[in-house]
Amino acid sequence: MKRNATRLMRLLVGCLVLLAPLAGCGGGTAAHSGSATPAHVPHQTGLSRSPSPMAKLLRNLGARQIYVMSGSDVLHASLGVLDSEGIRAAQVSPPIPLVSNIAGNGTAVVVGGAGVTPNSYTDGVYQIVGKRLITLARPARAMYGPTIALNGTVAAIHPEGGFSWRSARSGRWRTDARLQSTPLGSLTWNRANNAYALIRGGTQQAALVRIPKHGAVRQLNINVSCAISVLSAPTKSLVATTVSGSRHEPAACRRARAQVLKPSHRGSPILIPRGWNPIAWSADSSTLLLTRGTTVSTWKPGSSGLAGPYDLKTKTWMAAPIYE
């Protein structure tokens, strides 16, 4: 019992590391906090004229719809869908009451969250297939923050450090031995199906490491100071960083800017407009979906203007587009 309790505490702490900076509060996981009622996702109908504002946003991203993690706060976020008519609650079976993470590869979406298993408030790892929610890892495995590569490989983070992965072919989870003692802030996949991991996220010492399929992990010589997560472009060698700016962050990080960088460290970083964070790339890696409060917008790195913004009437924390 003591070992299980310790393991659960590590899992909760790991989820807090991943989500708390986004919320600007002292906690942020899908763990139970008084109620398992999911956050309300309002339904908005589009304009009668064509194309609607949401249709324009989707067109800018080359997407037909976007799965989103949305809600008033990350403690009670729910699974939504953004399409040409606006944002609505996603209908999946079984339902997932509390969502702590969402990621995709353009055709498939994975979700981390709790409440799918009765009387369990620890995150499991799931994949959305049509309207079904398929279990990839039950809560007992104690993993969070799943991501999916272009080849269908899914990885999820261990609260005590490191990560495990499963291929689309075998479906068997394997623990990667290279970072087992290193706490990870986030994972993302590049176009070659290699992973990037953020370590020491939310601090001036934050660093990005490249995890190849085989061989040694290498720290990249690029500045990701104060980043809390990274988002790899689907077709280009680019990563976008997200920051918090929360009063709970170290003083040096409170005015940090999200940015776009090349992992090869060639060229200067491109600063994302102040106050905005990236949550998804377009299909051709030319445009970012940005969020700030309850609004979203699209932006081409290096351009001076934002397309939109559009008010969704609810905060959007993460996104996974389904490309055309």
N, C-alpha and C positions, 0 to 999 in steps of 0.2 A: 504493500500500500504506500509506504514512504517513497519507494522508487517511482511509482506511478504518479504520485503527487508532485515529485520533483520534476518529472518529465513534462507534466501538464503546465507547471509554472514556467518552465523554459519555453514552451510553445507560446504561451501568452506573452512572455517578454519579447520573443521573436516577432510576433505579429505587431506588438506595440512599436518596435523599432521600425518596421516597414511602414506603418500607417500613421503613427502619432504626429510626425512632422506635417503631414498633409492636413490634419485636422486642426493643428495649432492648439492642441490640448495635451493632457498628460497620458492619454491612452487612445488606442485605435485598432481594435481587432473585432472580428465577428463573434467574439466570446459573449456569453450572456451577460447583460448588465441591467437586469431588472425586468426586461420584456423581450420576448422573441418576435414581437410584431414588426414586420419589415417597414422601412420608411415608405411613405406615400410617394408614388411616382405619378404626377398629374398627367392627364391626357390632353394634348393640345391638337386641335385640328388646324390644318394648313389653310392658306388663303384660297379663295375660290378661283383666283387667277392662276395660270400656269406660266412658268414654274413657281412653286412656293419657295419661301426662303430656305426651308429645310432641303428642298430638292436642289437648290443652288449649292448649299453646303455639301451635300452628298456628291454632286457632280464635280466639285472642286477636289474631292478626295478620291474620285473614281470608285465610289462605294454605292451599293444599293441599300444597305442598312448598316447600323452600328449598334453593337451590344455595349451597354454602358453600366458602370457601377455608379449609382446616383442616390441622392438623399440629402437630408439636411446636415448630417454628419456621418463620419465613417463608422461610428459605433453601431448605427442602424441603417446602413446602406443596403439597397436592394438592386435586383437585376432588372434593367430596363432595355428597351429597344428604341433607337432613334431612326425614323424613316421619313419619307417626304411629307407625312402628315403631322410630324412632331414626335414627342416622346411619350411612351406608354410602358406599362409594366410588361415584362417578358412572361409569356405563358410557357412554362416547362413543367414536365412531370417526371419525378416528383418535384414539387416546388422547393426552392432554396430560400428560406426566410431571411438569412443574414449573409451578405456578401462582403468579403474582405479583399478580393483581388479578382481581376479579369484580364485576360491577355489572348491574343490571337495571332494567326499567321496569314490572314487574308481570306482563308477559306474555312478554318476551324477555330473554335473558341474554347478555352479552358477557364474554369472558375474555381476560386478558393472560397469556402464559406461554411457556415454552420447551420444546424437545425434540420438538415435532411434526415439524419438518423434520429429517431425519437429519443428525447431526453439527453441529447448530446449537444454540447455547445463548444466543441473543439472543431477546428477547421478540418474538412476533408477536401480532396481534390477531385474535380468533376469535369466532364466534357459535354458540351451541348451538341447533340446530334438530332437535327430536325427540331422537334419539340420535346425530345427526351433528354433527361439529365443522366448521363452515364457515370457511374462511380469508377474513378481510376485509383484512388487511395482512400480508404476509410479513415475516419478521425483517429483511430487507434494508432495509425502510422505517424501521427504528429508531424505533419509537413504543412507548409503554407507557401503563398506567393508563386503558384504555378505559372509556367510559360510554355509555349509550344513553338518548335522550329518549323521551317518550311517543309522538312521531310517528315513531320509528324511526331518527332521526338518531344516528349514532355519532361520538364524538370521541375522540381519543387525543393524549397529550402528547408533545412533542418534548423530548429531554434538553437541548438547547441553548437552549430557551425557546419559548413559544407552543404551539399545537396545530393539528391538522388535523381535518377532519370530512368525513363522507360522508352523503348523504341515502339513505333507504331506496329512493327511486325511481331515482336515477342510479347509485349505487354507486361513484361516482368521488370520490377523495379530493381535498379542496381545503385549502390552508393558509390559515388566518385571519391576516391581516396586522396585526391590531391589537395583538397581544401577542407578536410574534415574538422580541423581545429580553428577555422577562420569564420567568424560570423559574417554573413552576407546581407547587404542591404537590399539588393535586387538582382535579378538575372534577366538577360535579354539575349536574343539570338541574332547573328548576322546572316547575310544572304548565302554564306557558305556553310551554314549549319554549325558554326562554331559559336560558343557562348561568350558573353561578356558578363562580368560580375562586379558590382560596386562594393567596396569594402570601406569601413569607417565612414559610412554615409552620414551627412548632416554635420560634418566637422571640416575644419580647414585641411585636415590630413586625408580627406576622402581620396580614393584612388580607384582607377578602373583597371581590371585585369582581364586578359584574354585567355579563354580556356579552349584550347584546340581539342579535336577529337582524341588525339594521342599526343603524348609528350608533356613538356613542362608548362606550367602556368606562367604567363609573363605579364608583369605590370607595365602598362602603357605610359609613355612619356607625354601625357597630355594633362592639362589642368582641369580637374573636375572638383575643385575645392568647394565645399559646402553642398554639393549635389546630394539629393536623397534618393534618386533613382535615375535610371538611364533607359532610353528607348532607341533601339536600333532600326535604321531605315531598311525597308524590304528589298530594295534593288540597288542601293548605292552604299559606299563605305562611309556612312555618316551615323553619328549618334546624337540624340538630343538629351540634355539633362534637365531634371526638374529640381526646383528648390522650394524651400518652405517660406522663409521670411517671417516665421512666427516669432513672437516674443520669447518663446521657450527655447529657441535656437541660441547657440553661442553668439555673443555680441557681434563678432566678426562676420557672421553668416546672415544677419538679419536683413541686409540690403543686397544679398547675392542675387544675381540674374541667371535665369535659365539660359542655356546656350546650345548651339549646334556646333559639333566638332567632327574632325576626321580622326579616326583612331590611329591613322598613320602619322599623326601630328604634323602633316604638311598644311601650311596656311594658318591664318588666325581664326579664332572662334568667332562665330556670328551670334551676337546677343539677341535673345528673344525679347520682344517688347516688355518693359517692366510691368510686373504684376501678373503676367500671364505664364501659364505652364503648359507644356506640350503633353497630349495624352494619346496621340495617334499620328501616323504618317499616311500620306496618300499612297495609292497603289504604285505610282511612278517615283516616289520618294522626292517629289518636288515641293510638296506642301505639307504643312503641319496643322492638325486640329489642336487649337488652344482652348484653355478654359480659365475663367476667372470668376469666382463667385458662382452665380447662376447663369452666366453667359458663356457662350462658345463662339469661336470664330475660326476662320482658316487664314493661314499666313504663309507666304513664300519666303523662305530664309533669304535675308538680304534686302527684301522689299520694304518700303516705308509705310505701307498701309495694310489694314486688316480688312478681310471680307466679312461683313456683318457689323458688329456682333449681333448675336441672336440670344434672346432671353428665354431659357427653358423653364424658368420658375422653380428650378431645383438644382442643387449643386451636382456637378458631374466630376467624379474623382478619377475614373479610369475608363478606357474605351478600347474596343476591339472591332474594327471595321470588317465587313464582308465585302470584298471587292467585286466589281462587275466582271 
